[in-house]
């Protein structure tokens, strides 16, 4: 199994981060959560990726986009993976309930 192309840098119980999580889930996108240090001054991993220490930050390897700020991230996800988006079906995964049984009947 391959790693998800989207990485979300976030804090536990952060409402701005949860807004992005809801959007990722709405579009059925696989993503990897990286929880960061609560202390702003110790968020070096986020600083290295995005040049900022604020969260949320999304890194999308599929498109090469790295961005911060929940409203911008949600707009990006909608435009890229939402209905009519340029990659609308690429990020979605099929759930077992949607798969046809092997051998058919």
N, C-alpha and C positions, 0 to 999 in steps of 0.2 A: 504494500500500500504506500502511496506517495504522500508526502507532507502537503497540507493545504497551502495554496498559493497566497492566502491572505493571513497576515499576522496582525493581531490587535493588541497593542500595548494599553493596559488598563489598570485601574485600581479597583479593589473590592468595594462594592456598594456605591460606586460613583454613578450618579444619575446620568451624567453626560456619556459615560462609557456604556451604561445600560441601554441608552437610546441607540447607540451604534449596534450593540448586540441584538436588539430587537429587529433592526433593519437587516442584519446579516441572516438572522433566522427567518425573517419574512421572505427573503429571496432564496432560502434553502442553500446558502453558501457555506461550504466548509471553511473553517478558519482555526487558527491556533491562537489561544489567549496567552499572553505573557503578562503576568501580574508584576507590577513595578513597586519599588520602594515607596512607602507612604510619604517619607520625607522628600520634599521637592529637591533639595540640594544633593540627594543621593541617587537620582534617576539617571545615571550615566548611560545605561543601555538605550533609553529613549533619546537622550541627547545625541548619541552616536548615530542613530538611525535617522532622526528627523531634524536635528539641530535645535530642538526645544526640549524642555523638561516637563511640559504639560501633557496631560492625557485627556481624551483618547488620541492615539496615533494609529493609523492603518498603514501597513506596507503591503501592497498588492504586486506580487512578482509577475503576475500575468500581464499587467499593463505597465509596470515600472513606476507606478505612482506611490509616493509616500506623502501623507498629509496628516495634519493635526486639526482639531476643532470639530466637535460633533456635527454641527449643522453642515459644514463643508463636506465631511465624510459621508453623511447621509445623502446629500445631493449627488455626490460622486457615485455612490452605490446605486442609487435610483437611476441615474443616467447611464451607468455602465451595465448593470445587471437587472434592472427593473424591466417591466413590460416595454418592449420596443428598444431596449438598451442594446448597445453594440455587442455585448457578450451575454445576453440574457439567458441563454441555455447552457453555456459552457460551465458555469460555476455550480449549477444545481446537481444534486446527487439524487439518484432514484432510491426511494425507500423500498424495503423488502415487500411491502404490501402492494406496491405498484408493479412489481416484476411478475411476468408470466411464469407459471410453474414449468419446470423442465419436463419435456416430453409431451406437454399439452394433453388435453382431453376433450 
